[in-house]
Amino acid sequence: MANIESADPIDPELRIAAVRLDVADLARSTDFYERVLGLPLISREHDRALLGADARRPALALTAIDGPTLASPHSTGLFHVAWLHPSRAALTDTVRRSPAHLGRSTAHPTTACPRRCT
């Protein structure tokens, strides 16, 4: 493996912009993210919904697709999104709201607490 010179550390203020998803059923998708994951609805239009705790920086933008088609299971797409919870208790609340079919593996406690938590 080649020696790679260490770069300056990334800016700790870096934040990911809103996740943008195109969805087949805007009402159903909005309900899922609002009810199950607890993202508050910021605004809703005919073909678009914004969700998140901060209206100036929505965490999620959903856009309805006209005439959606079923994607191949071999196609690319978004299969994982991680939002940092402010505490293990907040993460636990989200996991408890999640339907059983999502499974507990959808929540990664290390995301909520970067160092070993006891």
C-alpha positions, 0 to 999 in steps of 0.5 A: 500500500502506498504511503499517503501523507496525512492531511489536515483534519476535516473541519469539525463544523462539517454537517451533511446537507439534507438527504433528498429522496424521490418517492413513489408515495409522498403521503406514505413516506412523509407519514413514515419519517414523521411518525416512526422516526419522529422528524417533524413536518416543516412544510408540505406541498403537492409534490414535496415535503420537508422534515426535520427539527430545524426549519432553516436546515431540513434533515430530509426533503421528499419529492414525489415521482410522476409515474414511478417504476419498480427499481431492480434490486441490483440498481444503485440507490440510498440504502443507509442514512444515519442521523446523529442523535444527541444522546443514547436516550434520544436514539433509544426513543427512535428505536422504540418507535421503529416498526419491528420489520426494521429490526434493531440492527437499523440503529447503531449505538456507536453513532450516538456515542463515539467513545465506549459508553457504559 
